C-alpha cells in the first residue's frame, strides 16, 4: 500500500522526524522525578507496596500487570518516582516508534510523521504517559496488536497473529477494557480463510490466559465500570462515540476532561470524520475493519453496559484512531504540494498549527511542574515545623499529602476552617488547593508571624499553598 505524500526531499523528511522525535523524548523523559499526584501515590501505597498477591488477587482492581512490574522494579532498586514512571513512558515511546515506522513503510512518510506529531502533541497523552500508571504499557500493547493484525492481513502469516494475541493479553492484563478491542480485531482475522485457524486458536488461548488472570476479580470488573467517574455514553450521540469520547478529548484537554456531546462540537466532529474518511486505510476492507472495529465495539459494549468512562480509560484506542487521522490528513495535505489546495487541506493546516501552538503552551509546565505538589508541601512542613505540629487541610483528596508526610492530617469542612486554623492555641500548618472545593475566607492568614509558601502545579487548581499560622497573641 502506498500513496505519494509529495515529499521530494528525504533530508526534509529526516529533519522532520528528528525534530518531532526530539520533542517526543524531551516531553516524556525530562524531569520524571517530581512527586506523585493522588492517583499515583494511591496506586503505590494500596497496590505496589503490598506486592503481587494484593495486586492480582486483592479486593481491588487497578492496572494489574503494570503494578506487578512496578513492584518488581521497587524490589530491585527501591521505590522511585522516576523508575515507576519510566515503566509507562518507555513503552509509550516504543509504541509510537513502532506505529510511525509501519505507517512510513506501508503507507507513506507523511502518515508516519503525522502520527508521530499527534502522539507527541496530544494533551491527554502528554499528561498520562508521564504518570506511574499503566497507560503507556496499554498504548504499546495496542500498537503491537494493531500493527501485527495489519501485517497478518497483508501477508497471511501466522507469526503476526501470535504477536497480536500476546500483545492483546498484555494489554488486557493491564486494562481489562482493552479486551473488547482485542477480540474485535481478532474476529476480523478469524473471518479470513487463510488466518482462520491460527486466529481462533490464538484467541481461545488468549481468553484462557485473561480469564485465569482476572478470575479473582470477575465481579469487580463490571463493578468498576459503574463507579461514577466520568460520564456514561450518550445514546443520541452513540454513532460518534469514538470521536467525541476518545479522539477529540485527547486532542483538546490535558486533564482528560469528558466531552459532553452536542451541536457545539459538530464542526470538529465533521472535520475529524472527513479526514478519517480520506485515509487510504479506510479504502481497503481489511485495514478499515482492523482499525475501526476495535473503537466501535468498545464504545458499543460500554454503552450497553452503561459504563462510566473518562478519556484516559480508553486512551489505547488512540492508536487506531490516530492512524486513521494521520493517513487521512497526509492524503489531504498531498494536494497542497500539487497546488490543489481545498477547504479540507486548509482546515488540516489550521488544525495542525492549533495543535502545535497548544502543545507549545502547555508542555513546558507539564515537564517543569508536578501535577500535584503534595511532595513539595510535605517537605516544607517537615523542614519548617515541629513533628507535633497539627496539619490542617482544605484539600479534596488529602491522602496524597499523607503519602509523603507520613503522619495524620486533618481534613476540614468549610464550617470548621476559621475556628480550627485561627482559634488554635498552638501553631498549625494549613494546606490548601483551589480545586473542587469552595473557597473559605480565613482572616488570620494576615496575622503577624504567618509564613506562606506557594507551590505551582500544572493542573488541579494550578497551585498548592502551605500556611504556618502561629497561635493568637
C-alpha positions in Angstrom: 0.0 0.0 0.0 1.5 3.3 -1.0 0.5 6.8 -1.7 2.6 9.8 -2.8 2.9 12.4 0.0 4.7 14.7 -2.3 7.8 14.9 -0.2 10.6 15.4 -2.7 13.4 15.6 -0.2 14.5 12.8 2.0 16.5 15.3 4.0 13.4 17.3 4.8 11.6 14.1 6.0 14.6 13.1 8.1 14.8 16.5 9.6 11.1 16.5 10.5 11.4 13.1 12.1 14.5 14.3 14.1 12.7 17.4 15.4 9.5 15.5 16.3 11.4 12.7 17.8 13.5 15.0 20.0 10.3 16.8 21.2 8.7 13.4 22.0 11.7 12.3 24.0 12.0 15.6 25.8 8.3 15.9 26.7 8.2 12.3 28.0 11.6 11.8 29.7 12.5 15.1 31.2 12.1 15.7 34.9 10.2 12.4 35.7 11.3 12.5 39.3 8.7 15.0 40.6 6.4 14.0 43.3 3.4 11.7 42.7 -0.1 13.1 42.3 -3.1 11.4 44.0 -3.7 8.6 41.6 0.0 7.6 41.5 0.5 7.8 45.3 -2.7 5.8 46.0 -1.7 3.2 43.5 1.8 2.8 45.0 0.5 2.7 48.6 -2.5 0.4 48.0 -1.0 -1.9 45.4 2.7 -1.7 44.6 3.9 -1.7 48.2 1.7 -4.7 49.1 3.1 -6.9 46.3 1.8 -9.3 43.7 -0.7 -11.1 46.0 -2.6 -7.9 46.7 -2.2 -6.6 43.1 -3.5 -9.8 41.4 -5.8 -11.3 44.0 -6.7 -8.5 46.4 -10.1 -7.0 46.8 -9.4 -4.0 44.4 -8.6 -3.8 40.8 -6.2 -1.4 39.1 -3.6 -1.6 36.3 -2.6 -5.1 37.4 0.3 -6.0 35.1 1.8 -2.6 35.4 1.5 -3.0 39.2 3.5 -6.2 39.1 6.2 -4.6 37.0 6.4 -1.6 39.4 6.6 -3.9 42.4 9.4 -5.9 40.7 11.3 -2.6 39.9 10.8 -1.4 43.5 12.1 -4.7 44.9 15.2 -4.4 42.7 16.2 -0.8 43.1 13.8 0.7 45.7 10.7 2.9 45.4 11.3 5.7 42.8 9.0 8.1 41.1 11.5 8.2 38.2 11.7 4.5 37.7 8.0 3.8 38.1 7.2 6.5 35.5 9.7 5.0 33.1 7.7 1.8 33.1 4.9 3.8 31.4 6.9 6.3 29.4 9.3 4.0 27.7 6.6 1.6 26.5 4.6 4.5 25.1 7.6 5.8 23.2 8.2 2.3 21.8 4.6 2.1 20.7 4.8 5.4 18.9 8.0 4.4 17.1 6.5 1.1 16.0 3.4 2.6 14.5 5.3 5.5 13.0 7.7 3.1 11.3 4.8 0.9 10.0 2.9 3.9 8.5 6.1 5.2 7.0 6.9 1.9 5.3 3.4 0.7 4.4 1.5 3.9 3.7 3.8 6.9 3.2 6.2 9.1 5.1 3.6 11.8 5.7 1.4 9.4 7.6 4.3 8.4 9.8 5.2 12.0 10.5 1.6 13.0 11.3 1.1 10.0 13.6 4.3 10.9 15.5 3.0 14.5 15.6 -0.4 13.6 17.0 1.1 11.2 19.6 3.5 13.9 20.7 1.2 16.9 21.0 -1.9 15.2 22.4 -2.5 16.9 25.7 -4.1 13.8 27.2 -1.2 11.6 26.2 1.3 14.2 27.4 -0.3 14.1 30.8 -1.0 10.4 31.3 2.1 8.8 29.7 4.3 10.7 32.2 2.5 9.1 35.2 3.2 6.0 37.2 0.2 4.2 35.8 -0.4 1.6 33.1 -1.5 3.8 30.2 1.9 3.7 28.4 2.0 0.0 28.6 -1.5 -0.3 27.3 -0.6 2.0 24.4 2.3 -0.2 23.4 0.2 -3.3 23.6 -2.4 -1.8 21.3 0.3 -0.6 19.0 1.7 -4.1 18.6 -1.8 -5.6 18.4 -2.9 -3.3 15.5 0.4 -3.5 13.6 0.5 -7.3 13.9 -3.1 -7.6 12.8 -2.4 -5.4 9.8 0.7 -7.4 8.9 -1.2 -10.7 9.3 -3.9 -9.4 7.0 -1.3 -8.3 4.5 0.9 -11.4 4.5 -1.3 -14.2 5.6 1.4 -15.4 8.0 0.8 -16.9 11.4 3.6 -15.2 13.4 1.9 -11.8 13.3 -1.3 -13.5 14.6 0.7 -14.8 17.6 2.1 -11.3 18.2 -1.3 -9.9 18.1 -2.6 -12.3 20.7 0.4 -11.9 23.0 0.0 -8.1 22.9 -3.8 -8.4 23.5 -3.1 -10.4 26.6 -0.5 -8.0 27.9 -2.8 -5.0 27.2 -5.8 -6.7 28.8 -3.8 -7.7 31.9 -3.1 -4.0 32.3 -6.5 -2.5 31.4 -9.4 -5.1 31.1 -11.4 -2.9 28.7 -8.7 -3.4 26.1 -10.1 -6.9 25.7 -13.1 -5.6 23.7 -10.9 -4.1 21.0 -8.6 -7.1 21.1 -11.5 -9.5 20.5 -13.0 -7.3 17.8 -9.7 -7.1 15.9 -9.1 -10.8 16.3 -12.5 -11.5 14.9 -11.6 -9.7 11.7 -8.6 -12.1 11.2 -10.8 -15.1 12.1 -13.0 -14.3 9.1 -10.0 -14.7 6.8 -9.9 -18.2 5.2 -6.1 -18.3 5.5 -5.8 -17.0 9.0 -9.0 -18.5 10.5 -7.4 -21.4 12.3 -4.4 -19.6 13.9 -6.7 -16.7 14.8 -9.3 -18.8 16.5 -6.7 -20.9 18.4 -4.8 -17.7 19.4 -8.0 -16.0 20.6 -9.0 -19.1 22.6 -5.6 -19.4 24.3 -5.6 -15.6 25.0 -9.1 -15.7 26.6 -8.0 -18.6 28.8 -4.9 -16.6 29.9 -7.0 -13.5 30.5 -9.7 -15.4 32.3 -7.2 -17.1 34.6 -5.5 -13.7 35.4 -8.8 -12.0 36.3 -10.5 -14.9 37.9 -10.2 -13.3 41.4 -11.9 -10.1 40.0 -14.8 -11.3 37.9 -17.4 -9.3 39.7 -15.1 -6.3 40.2 -14.6 -5.6 36.5 -18.2 -4.8 36.0 -18.5 -3.0 39.4 -15.5 -0.8 38.5 -17.3 0.4 35.3 -20.3 1.5 37.4 -18.3 3.9 39.6 -19.5 7.4 38.7 -16.1 8.5 37.4 -16.8 10.4 34.2 -19.9 10.0 32.2 -22.0 7.3 30.5 -22.0 7.3 26.7 -24.9 9.2 25.3 -27.4 7.2 23.2 -28.2 10.1 21.0 -24.5 10.5 20.1 -23.6 6.8 20.1 -22.5 6.8 16.5 -20.0 9.5 17.0 -18.7 7.9 20.3 -15.2 7.0 19.1 -14.6 10.6 18.0 -16.3 12.7 20.7 -15.5 10.3 23.6 -11.9 9.4 22.7 -10.4 11.3 19.8 -11.4 14.9 20.4 -10.8 15.0 24.2 -7.3 13.6 23.6 -6.6 16.5 21.2 -8.2 19.2 23.3 -7.8 18.6 27.0 -4.9 17.9 29.2 -6.9 16.6 32.2 -8.8 14.0 30.2 -12.0 16.1 30.6 -15.1 14.3 29.4 -16.6 16.0 26.3 -20.3 16.4 26.5 -21.6 15.7 23.0 -23.6 18.4 21.4 -24.0 20.7 18.4 -21.2 22.9 19.6 -18.7 20.2 18.8 -20.2 19.3 15.4 -17.7 21.2 13.3 -14.8 19.4 14.9 -16.6 16.1 14.7 -17.4 16.5 11.0 -13.8 17.6 10.2 -12.5 14.5 12.0 -14.9 12.3 10.1 -13.9 13.9 6.8 -10.1 13.5 7.5 -10.6 9.9 8.6 -12.7 9.2 5.5 -9.8 10.4 3.3 -7.4 7.8 4.7 -6.2 5.1 2.3 -6.6 2.7 5.2 -10.3 3.2 5.0 -10.5 2.3 1.4 -9.2 -1.2 2.0 -11.6 -3.5 3.7 -9.1 -5.4 5.8 -7.3 -2.4 7.2 -10.6 -0.5 7.7 -12.0 -3.3 9.8 -8.8 -3.9 11.8 -8.5 -0.2 12.7 -12.2 0.7 13.0 -13.9 -2.3 14.6 -12.0 -2.0 18.0 -13.1 1.6 18.8 -16.6 0.9 17.6 -17.0 -2.3 19.5 -15.5 -0.8 22.7 -17.9 2.2 22.6 -20.9 -0.1 21.9 -20.1 -2.6 24.7 -19.5 0.2 27.2 -22.8 1.8 26.1 -24.7 -1.4 26.5 -23.1 -2.0 29.9 -23.9 1.7 30.9 -20.3 2.1 32.0 -18.9 5.4 33.2 -15.8 6.4 31.3 -13.3 9.2 31.0 -11.0 9.5 28.0 -7.8 8.2 29.7 -9.5 4.9 30.4 -9.8 4.4 26.6 -6.5 6.2 25.6 -5.2 3.0 23.9 -7.9 3.4 21.2 -5.9 6.5 20.1 -3.6 4.1 18.3 -6.1 3.1 15.5 -7.8 6.5 15.6 -4.6 8.4 15.1 -3.6 6.0 12.3 -6.8 6.9 10.5 -6.4 10.6 11.2 -2.7 10.7 10.3 -3.1 8.8 7.0 -6.2 10.8 6.1 -4.5 14.1 6.8 -1.5 13.1 4.8 -3.7 12.2 1.8 -5.4 15.6 2.0 -2.2 17.6 2.5 -0.6 16.0 -0.5 -2.9 18.3 -2.6 -1.0 21.3 -1.2 2.2 20.1 -2.8 0.4 19.8 -6.1 -1.0 23.3 -5.6 -4.5 21.9 -5.4 -5.5 23.4 -2.1 -9.0 22.7 -0.9 -11.1 23.6 2.1 -10.1 20.3 3.6 -6.4 20.9 3.2 -6.6 24.4 4.6 -8.6 23.1 7.6 -5.9 20.4 8.2 -3.2 23.0 8.2 -5.1 25.2 10.6 -5.8 22.2 12.9 -2.1 21.2 12.9 -1.0 24.7 13.7 -3.5 24.9 16.5 -2.4 21.6 18.0 1.3 22.6 17.8 0.5 26.0 19.4 -1.5 24.4 22.2 1.3 21.9 22.9 3.9 24.6 23.0 1.8 26.5 25.5 1.2 23.6 27.9 4.2 21.2 27.5 6.8 23.4 29.4 4.6 23.4 32.5 3.8 19.7 32.3 7.6 18.9 32.1 8.7 21.5 34.7 5.9 21.3 37.3 4.3 18.5 39.2 0.7 17.6 38.5 0.0 18.0 42.2 2.6 19.5 44.6 2.0 17.2 47.6 5.6 16.2 48.0 6.7 19.8 47.9 4.1 20.7 50.6 5.1 17.7 52.7 8.8 18.7 52.5 8.2 22.3 53.6 6.1 21.1 56.5 8.8 18.7 57.6 11.6 21.3 57.4 9.7 24.4 58.8 7.6 22.9 61.6 7.9 20.5 64.5 6.8 16.9 64.1 3.9 17.5 66.5 2.6 20.5 64.6 -1.1 19.8 63.6 -1.5 19.7 59.8 -4.9 21.0 58.7 -6.0 20.8 55.1 -8.5 22.1 52.7 -7.8 19.5 50.0 -10.3 17.4 48.1 -8.0 14.4 48.4 -5.7 14.8 51.3 -4.3 11.2 51.0 -1.6 12.4 48.6 -0.2 14.6 51.4 -0.4 11.8 53.9 1.6 9.6 51.5 4.6 11.9 51.6 4.2 13.4 55.1 3.9 10.1 56.8 1.6 11.3 59.6 -2.1 12.1 60.0 -3.6 15.2 58.6 -7.0 16.7 59.4 -9.3 17.5 56.5 -11.6 20.4 57.4 -15.1 21.2 56.4 -15.9 24.7 55.3 -17.6 25.5 58.6 -14.5 24.3 60.6 -11.8 26.2 58.9 -11.8 29.5 60.7 -12.2 28.0 64.2 -9.6 25.3 63.7 -7.0 27.5 61.9 -7.4 30.8 63.6 -8.5 29.6 67.1 -5.9 27.0 67.7 -3.8 27.5 70.8 -0.7 26.0 69.1 0.9 26.7 65.8 -0.6 24.9 62.9 0.2 24.1 59.3 -2.7 24.8 56.9 -2.6 23.4 53.4 -5.0 24.5 50.6 -5.6 23.7 47.0 -8.2 25.5 45.0 -9.6 22.5 43.3 -13.2 21.3 43.5 -13.8 22.8 46.9 -15.4 26.2 47.6 -13.0 28.9 48.8 -13.1 29.9 52.5 -12.0 33.3 53.8 -9.5 32.8 56.6 -8.8 36.2 58.3 -5.9 35.1 60.4 -3.7 34.3 57.4 -2.8 38.0 57.6 -1.7 37.6 61.2 1.8 38.7 62.2 4.2 35.8 62.1 2.3 33.8 59.4 4.6 32.2 56.9 3.2 31.4 53.4 4.7 29.1 50.7 3.1 28.7 47.3 3.9 25.7 45.0 2.9 25.7 41.4 1.4 22.7 39.7 0.2 22.3 36.2 -3.4 21.2 36.9 -5.9 20.8 39.8 -6.1 24.5 40.7 -2.6 25.3 39.5 -1.1 25.7 42.9 -0.9 24.3 46.4 -0.4 26.7 49.4 1.1 26.0 52.8 0.5 28.4 55.7 2.2 28.2 59.0 -0.1 30.0 61.4 1.1 30.9 65.0 -1.5 31.0 67.8 -3.2 34.3 68.6 -1.1 36.6 70.8 
